[in-house]
Amino acid sequence: MTQKTCAACDCELDQNSIKVKLGGKTVEVCCEECAAAIGEAETARQSAASAGK
């Protein structure tokens, strides 16, 4: 069986993982800190994409 890892830090996920929407997909992270980091990265990516248009 393949072990799932956090989308932000690559730590192994357990039953307490948090699901976060990211660009239309749902990813899993290990903690609130990683959820916040993923959210900030997505916001920055969207801002950069908007500025480039």
Sine and cosine of phi, psi and omega as CSV:
sin_phi,cos_phi,sin_psi,cos_psi,sin_omega,cos_omega
0.00,0.00,0.70,-0.71,0.00,-1.00
-0.99,0.14,0.74,-0.67,0.02,-1.00
-0.99,0.14,0.73,-0.69,0.06,-1.00
-0.99,0.16,0.56,-0.83,0.03,-1.00
-0.81,-0.58,0.36,-0.93,0.00,-1.00
-0.89,0.45,0.68,-0.73,0.01,-1.00
-0.93,0.36,-0.34,0.94,-0.05,-1.00
-0.99,-0.13,-0.68,0.73,-0.14,-0.99
-0.83,-0.56,-0.01,1.00,0.01,-1.00
0.92,0.39,0.26,0.97,0.12,-0.99
-0.94,0.33,0.46,-0.89,0.04,-1.00
-0.92,0.40,0.64,-0.77,0.01,-1.00
-1.00,-0.03,0.54,-0.84,0.10,-1.00
-0.86,-0.51,-0.28,-0.96,-0.04,-1.00
-0.93,0.37,-0.18,0.98,-0.01,-1.00
-0.99,-0.10,0.26,0.97,-0.03,-1.00
-0.90,0.45,0.41,-0.91,-0.04,-1.00
-0.91,-0.40,0.74,-0.67,0.03,-1.00
-1.00,-0.04,0.73,-0.68,-0.04,-1.00
-0.77,-0.64,0.71,-0.70,0.08,-1.00
-0.98,0.20,0.75,-0.66,-0.04,-1.00
-0.63,-0.77,0.96,-0.27,0.04,-1.00
0.84,0.54,0.64,0.77,0.02,-1.00
1.00,0.05,-0.11,0.99,0.04,-1.00
-0.92,-0.39,0.37,-0.93,0.09,-1.00
-0.96,-0.27,0.80,-0.60,0.05,-1.00
-0.87,-0.49,0.33,-0.94,0.01,-1.00
-0.92,-0.39,0.65,-0.76,0.04,-1.00
-0.80,-0.60,0.26,-0.97,-0.11,-0.99
-1.00,0.03,-0.38,0.93,-0.09,-1.00
-0.40,-0.92,0.12,-0.99,0.01,-1.00
-0.89,0.46,-0.59,0.81,0.02,-1.00
-0.87,0.49,-0.70,0.71,0.01,-1.00
-0.93,0.36,-0.58,0.81,0.05,-1.00
-0.88,0.47,-0.68,0.73,0.03,-1.00
-0.91,0.42,-0.67,0.74,0.00,-1.00
-0.89,0.45,-0.67,0.74,0.04,-1.00
-0.89,0.45,-0.68,0.73,0.02,-1.00
-0.88,0.47,-0.68,0.74,0.02,-1.00
-0.91,0.41,-0.66,0.75,0.01,-1.00
-0.90,0.43,-0.65,0.76,0.02,-1.00
-0.92,0.40,-0.66,0.75,0.03,-1.00
-0.88,0.47,-0.70,0.72,0.02,-1.00
-0.90,0.44,-0.65,0.76,0.00,-1.00
-0.90,0.44,-0.69,0.73,0.00,-1.00
-0.91,0.42,-0.63,0.78,0.02,-1.00
-0.91,0.42,-0.68,0.74,0.01,-1.00
-0.91,0.41,-0.63,0.77,0.02,-1.00
-0.91,0.41,-0.63,0.77,0.02,-1.00
-0.92,0.40,-0.64,0.77,-0.03,-1.00
-0.93,0.36,-0.48,0.88,-0.03,-1.00
-0.98,0.18,-0.15,0.99,-0.06,-1.00
-0.99,0.11,0.00,0.00,0.00,0.00
